[in-house]
Amino acid sequence: MKILTTNFLTCALRACKSHPNSFPLRFRDAELQQDSSPFNAAFISNILPRIDWSALLTTAAELGFTNLPVEKPAVVDEKVGMELHRILIETHVVEGKLVCGNCGHQYAIHQGTANFLLPGHLGISPTPFVWRTGVADIYA
Amino acid sequence: MEIADPEEYEVSHVHRVYEHIASHFSATRFKPWPIVEKFLRDLPIGAVGLDVGCGNGKYWMVNPDIFIVGSDRSPSLIGIAHSRGIQDSIVADALDLPHPDSCFDFAISIAVIHHFSSSERRCHALKSILATLKAPNNSSDGGKALIYVWALEQKNSRRGWDEGDRQDVFVPWVMSKQFSTSAKGKESQQNRQKLAYMRYYHLYRKGELEADIARAGGRVLESGYEKDNWWAVCGPVR
């Protein structure tokens, strides 16, 4: 999961969304991976107005990136653009937890996938509804 | 049709089915639908949006200049999306989306809302998608969502349903043997019958999608019919 993605995530509980502590979700035990992908300057400067900068600073600091400017840059020069690209696009969280600062619920990240299903969503019985039949073949 | 416990019903007749058919289902889902493709291509560079019920993530590659956060209720389908290199998809329920309100430029939800088994839950799903979109103001139209649902009126399709038919149906997914995960099970040793997994669908009749969007507090900007599906582009009201 990209760091950029975390700027667009919050607690799945509706009641938490209006609470400022629910955003950004806080990382716990995060394991990072860097990859390299082509730098798209236009994409970075167009995505910037859509980023919640103070949330990004919180997330970045939590993960050890401390050299972002305190204020959102008005213009993206190459140096800032490359740094944003490295943090937002090329850094992935592969294991760990995202924690809501309001209700304390922990969402697990495993193999790069965060799971936001709440306990009430989890199924009860393991068997799906299956028909063993030749009749269904008429639809196939 | 009244279902006593829609949530539990969907666990049996939608979620578990997709978990079991995920790899076979994904292998048949690769071609983007033209209206969806156009919707995504027309977005400005740097647009940020959601794909609610993204499955294997087949819409990711359409426009590399936008950013899509995909979600699906099926961990298996999200696992397949990841194995295809799509790293920004999460497991989530459309009724409890983990996204901030009024923040996104666009959303798509293609062939998803028809799996909710009550009118209230279909509206709730639309409401929860609409809530994520930027609100319109004097300088902008706000965010837009493209919604696709299966149509009741499809008399020329192989299913052959049409106006006046039942709207709540089971549609079998006949599992091809190569994808069957139960191949080692003792039933399949006894006889190698095909397994038909029954998926629940609510088939939308003409005008129903627009009515549901209005009921969810949205406004319809454009709508139409394409290849056995009703679709609509909608947004939050000002």
Interface residues (C-beta under 8 A of the other chain):
Chain A: M1 K2 L4 T5 F8 L9 T10 C11 A12 L13 R14 K17 F23 N40 A42 F43 S45 N46 I47 L48 P49 R50 D52 H92 Y107 Q111 G112 T113 A114 N115 F116 L117 L118 G120 H121 G123 I124 S125 T127 P128 F129 V130 W131 R132 T133 G134 A136 D137 Y139 A140
Chain B: E7 E8 V11 S12 H13 H15 R16 V17 E19 H20 P44 I45 G46 A47 V48 P64 D65 F67 V69 S71 R73 P75 I78 G79 H82 Q87 D88 S89 I90 V91 A92 D93 D96 L97 P98 H99 P100 D101 C103 F104 D105 R158 R159 V171 P172 V174 E187 Q193 K194 L195 A196 Y197 M198
